[in-house]
Amino acid sequence: MIGAPPSRRRVAVVTGAGLVALVAAVACGLGVGPTPIGLGRIATSILADLGLGHRTLSPLDATIVWQLRAPRMVLGLLVGAMLAVAGGTYQGVFRNPLADPYLLGVAAGAGLGATIAIVDVGGGLATPTWTPALAFVGALGAVALTWVVGGRGAHAGPSTLILGGVAVAALLTSAQTFLQQQGSPTSIARVYIWLLGSLATASWSSVLLVLPYVAVCASVCVAAGRALDVLSVGEDESRSLGLPVSRVRLVVVAASSLGTAAVVSVAGLIGFVGIIVPHLVRLLVGTSYRRILPLSVLVGAAFLVLCDTVARTVLAPSELPLGVVTAVVGAPAFVVVLSLRRRTVT
């Protein structure tokens, strides 16, 4: 038997801890790096910009904080929040605890699009501008193809869509492998770097590019929490309660996939965020998606920025791929979460 739902006090404590983690992540994102810059000096600089006090950052330090670290930190918040909430909504709409944001072929489609740009198929595409653009188009194209293969999703069951995603991902991954063989060693290395994920190229323009997608798509996912709670009792029961199951599935899948495609296009493929964060939150606050999804936004944002801080500092001045760090942290954490979940079920 599954234990009783957590109390409001426990939910409040978890929310408070998430906020503390988010503040710590922001502080690490701005203050930690090969060039040590104290948080007090950063805070004084912010106050100076508001007309209070004097600047204490040198021009070089100000450039490092506000043009290098700050956009990277903000992009990390957006990417982590979107991947986590998308993973939670996928798990809810497909009623599958192993679902993640890449379930319907987003990763394979984005990888193929990025490979086309990096390998420069046809000439004229191997520029920083084309890589995120083609990755975004490839990700959306993969989801659309999965929707068609799976029986136009609105009329197909979750298992059919999942199988369609597996088939589409296999097809697109094969195409990507073929294209990589046509490239030079340099382009192949660039493809692998992109596939492992990184925020090293973050800028304020990339932040502004993905911000509208994340804001809208994450809001839609969080707002769908009540519908996902109803859906968790089963499709037939949900329909008898008046829930438009097909419409909910379409809206949730579209929002999750669009948001994931946007963040993947600028950050590459970052694994484990979309599966470990919702599971961790579910362990702490229960099975209601009205609690899981907003807290996943909070925890996912903090988790990815902290992982990125490790990625860019542990081997400084070199960087670890962000996907490697999330896997090293996420895989053991996932095992622990699964073990704890088994103990809560008797």
C-alpha positions in Angstrom: 0.0 0.0 0.0 1.3 3.4 -0.9 1.7 5.9 2.0 -0.5 8.8 2.8 -0.1 12.0 0.8 2.5 14.4 2.3 1.3 17.2 4.5 1.2 20.8 3.5 4.0 21.5 5.9 6.2 19.0 4.1 5.4 20.5 0.7 6.2 23.9 2.1 9.5 22.7 3.4 10.4 21.0 0.1 9.5 24.2 -1.8 11.6 26.3 0.6 14.6 23.9 0.1 14.1 24.2 -3.6 14.2 28.0 -3.4 17.4 27.8 -1.3 19.0 25.5 -3.9 18.0 27.9 -6.7 19.6 30.9 -4.9 22.7 28.8 -4.3 22.8 27.8 -8.0 22.5 31.4 -9.1 25.3 32.4 -6.7 27.5 29.6 -8.0 26.7 30.5 -11.6 27.8 34.1 -11.1 30.6 33.8 -8.5 32.4 30.5 -9.1 34.9 30.1 -11.9 38.6 30.1 -12.8 38.6 33.9 -12.0 37.4 34.3 -8.4 34.9 37.1 -8.0 33.3 37.6 -4.6 29.5 37.6 -4.3 29.8 40.8 -2.3 31.4 42.6 -5.1 28.8 41.3 -7.6 26.0 42.4 -5.2 27.6 45.8 -4.9 27.8 46.1 -8.7 24.1 45.3 -9.0 23.3 48.0 -6.4 25.5 50.5 -8.3 23.5 49.8 -11.5 20.4 50.8 -9.4 22.1 54.0 -8.4 23.1 52.8 -4.9 26.8 53.0 -4.0 29.8 52.6 -6.2 31.0 49.9 -8.6 33.6 47.6 -7.2 34.1 45.4 -10.2 36.9 46.1 -12.7 35.8 46.4 -16.3 37.3 42.9 -16.9 35.5 41.4 -14.0 32.2 43.1 -15.0 32.6 41.6 -18.5 33.2 38.1 -17.1 30.2 38.3 -14.8 27.6 40.0 -17.0 28.6 38.9 -20.5 30.0 35.4 -19.8 28.6 33.9 -16.6 25.2 35.6 -16.3 23.8 34.6 -19.7 25.2 31.1 -19.2 23.6 30.9 -15.8 20.2 32.2 -17.0 20.3 29.8 -20.0 21.0 26.9 -17.6 18.0 27.9 -15.5 15.8 27.9 -18.6 17.1 24.6 -20.0 17.0 22.8 -16.7 13.4 24.0 -15.9 12.1 23.0 -19.3 13.7 19.6 -19.5 12.5 18.8 -15.9 8.9 19.9 -16.4 8.7 18.3 -19.9 9.9 15.0 -18.3 7.3 15.2 -15.6 4.5 15.9 -18.1 5.6 13.0 -20.4 5.6 10.7 -17.4 2.0 11.8 -16.6 0.5 11.8 -20.1 2.0 8.5 -21.0 1.7 7.0 -17.5 5.2 5.7 -17.9 7.8 6.4 -15.1 10.7 5.9 -17.6 9.4 8.6 -20.0 11.7 11.6 -20.6 11.6 14.7 -22.9 13.3 12.7 -25.7 10.7 9.9 -25.8 9.1 10.9 -29.1 12.3 11.4 -31.1 13.3 14.9 -30.1 16.9 13.9 -29.4 17.3 12.0 -32.6 15.7 14.7 -34.8 17.8 17.4 -33.2 21.0 15.4 -33.5 20.3 14.8 -37.2 19.6 18.5 -37.8 22.8 19.5 -36.0 24.8 16.9 -37.9 23.5 18.3 -41.2 24.7 21.7 -40.2 28.0 20.7 -38.7 29.0 18.3 -41.4 27.8 20.9 -44.0 25.8 18.7 -46.3 25.3 20.6 -49.5 27.6 23.5 -48.5 26.9 26.8 -46.8 25.4 25.5 -43.5 28.4 25.1 -41.3 27.9 28.3 -39.3 26.9 28.8 -35.6 23.6 30.2 -36.8 22.5 27.2 -38.7 23.3 24.5 -36.1 20.5 25.5 -33.6 18.1 26.3 -36.4 18.4 22.9 -38.0 18.4 21.2 -34.7 15.2 22.9 -33.8 13.6 22.0 -37.1 14.8 18.4 -36.9 13.4 18.0 -33.4 10.0 19.2 -34.3 10.0 17.2 -37.5 10.8 14.0 -35.5 7.9 14.6 -33.2 5.6 15.3 -36.1 6.7 12.1 -37.8 6.2 10.1 -34.6 2.7 11.6 -34.3 1.9 10.3 -37.8 3.5 6.9 -37.4 1.8 6.5 -34.1 -1.6 6.9 -35.6 -2.0 10.7 -35.4 -1.6 10.5 -31.6 -5.0 12.0 -30.8 -6.6 8.6 -31.8 -3.8 6.4 -30.7 -2.9 5.0 -27.2 0.3 6.0 -25.3 2.0 2.7 -26.1 1.5 3.2 -29.9 3.1 6.7 -29.7 6.0 5.4 -27.6 6.6 2.6 -30.2 6.4 5.2 -33.0 9.0 7.3 -31.2 11.3 4.3 -30.9 11.0 3.6 -34.6 11.5 7.2 -35.7 14.5 7.6 -33.3 16.1 4.5 -34.8 15.6 5.8 -38.3 16.9 9.3 -37.7 19.9 8.0 -35.7 20.9 5.8 -38.6 20.7 8.7 -40.9 22.8 10.8 -38.5 25.5 8.0 -38.3 25.6 7.9 -42.1 26.1 11.6 -42.4 28.9 11.6 -39.8 30.8 9.1 -41.9 30.8 11.7 -44.7 32.4 14.4 -42.6 35.9 15.2 -41.7 37.5 14.3 -38.3 37.0 17.9 -37.2 33.3 18.0 -38.0 32.8 14.6 -36.4 34.4 15.9 -33.2 32.1 18.9 -33.3 29.1 16.7 -33.6 30.0 14.6 -30.6 30.7 17.8 -28.6 27.2 19.0 -29.5 25.6 15.7 -28.7 27.1 15.7 -25.2 25.5 19.1 -24.4 27.1 22.3 -23.3 26.3 25.9 -22.3 29.7 27.2 -23.3 28.3 29.2 -26.3 25.6 30.8 -24.2 24.9 34.5 -24.9 22.1 36.9 -24.2 20.8 36.4 -27.7 20.4 32.7 -27.1 18.6 33.4 -23.8 16.2 35.7 -25.6 15.8 33.1 -28.3 14.5 30.4 -26.0 12.9 32.4 -23.3 9.5 32.8 -25.0 9.3 29.1 -25.8 10.2 28.1 -22.2 7.9 30.6 -20.6 4.8 29.5 -22.7 5.5 25.8 -22.8 6.5 25.4 -19.2 3.3 27.4 -18.2 1.1 25.1 -20.3 2.7 22.0 -18.7 2.3 23.3 -15.2 -1.3 24.3 -15.9 -2.0 20.7 -17.1 -1.2 19.3 -13.7 -4.8 18.8 -12.6 -5.7 17.1 -15.9 -2.7 14.8 -15.5 -3.9 13.9 -12.0 -7.3 12.9 -13.5 -5.6 11.0 -16.3 -3.5 8.9 -13.9 -6.6 6.9 -13.0 -6.9 5.6 -16.5 -8.1 6.8 -19.9 -11.6 5.3 -19.7 -12.2 6.5 -16.2 -10.9 10.0 -17.2 -13.3 10.2 -20.1 -16.2 9.2 -17.8 -15.2 12.1 -15.6 -15.4 14.4 -18.6 -11.7 14.9 -19.4 -11.0 15.3 -23.1 -8.2 12.8 -23.1 -7.2 13.2 -26.7 -7.1 17.0 -26.5 -5.1 17.0 -23.3 -2.6 14.6 -24.8 -2.2 16.7 -27.9 -1.7 20.0 -26.0 0.7 18.5 -23.4 2.8 16.6 -25.9 3.0 19.7 -28.2 4.0 22.0 -25.4 6.6 19.6 -23.9 8.1 18.8 -27.3 8.2 22.4 -28.5 9.9 23.6 -25.3 12.3 20.7 -25.4 13.2 21.3 -29.0 13.9 25.0 -28.3 16.3 24.3 -25.4 18.0 21.4 -27.1 18.7 23.5 -30.2 20.9 25.9 -28.2 22.3 23.5 -25.5 22.6 20.1 -27.2 21.4 16.8 -25.7 21.6 16.9 -21.9 20.4 13.7 -20.4 18.9 12.6 -17.0 17.4 16.0 -16.1 14.0 15.1 -17.4 13.8 11.7 -15.7 15.7 12.1 -12.4 14.2 15.5 -11.3 10.5 14.5 -11.6 11.2 11.2 -9.8 13.0 13.0 -7.0 10.2 15.5 -6.6 7.6 12.8 -6.7 9.4 11.0 -3.9 9.4 14.1 -1.7 5.9 15.5 -2.3 3.8 12.6 -3.5 2.2 11.7 -6.8 0.0 14.7 -7.6 1.2 16.5 -10.7 -0.1 19.8 -9.4 2.8 19.6 -7.0 5.3 17.7 -9.1 5.3 20.0 -12.1 5.9 23.4 -10.5 8.5 22.0 -8.2 10.2 20.2 -11.1 10.7 23.6 -12.7 12.4 24.9 -9.6 14.6 21.8 -8.9 15.4 21.3 -12.6 16.7 24.8 -13.0 18.9 24.6 -9.8 20.2 21.2 -10.7 21.4 22.1 -14.2 23.1 25.3 -13.2 24.9 23.5 -10.4 26.0 20.7 -12.8 27.2 23.3 -15.3 29.2 25.0 -12.5 31.0 21.7 -12.0 31.4 21.2 -15.7 33.2 24.5 -16.2 35.4 24.5 -13.1 36.5 20.9 -12.2 39.0 20.8 -15.1 39.5 24.5 -15.6 40.5 26.0 -18.0 39.1 23.0 -19.9 35.4 22.1 -19.6 33.6 18.8 -19.2 30.6 18.2 -21.4 27.5 19.1 -19.4 25.8 15.8 -20.4 28.7 13.9 -18.8 28.2 15.7 -15.5 24.4 15.2 -15.5 24.9 11.5 -16.2 27.5 11.0 -13.5 25.3 12.8 -11.0 22.0 11.6 -12.3 22.6 7.9 -12.8 23.5 7.1 -9.1 20.8 9.5 -7.9 18.3 7.7 -10.0 19.3 4.3 -8.5 18.9 5.8 -5.0 15.5 7.3 -5.8 14.3 4.0 -7.2 15.5 2.2 -4.1 13.7 4.7 -1.8 10.5 4.4 -3.9 10.5 0.7 -3.4 10.7 1.1 0.3 7.7 3.4 0.3 5.5 0.8 -1.4 4.6 -2.2 0.9 
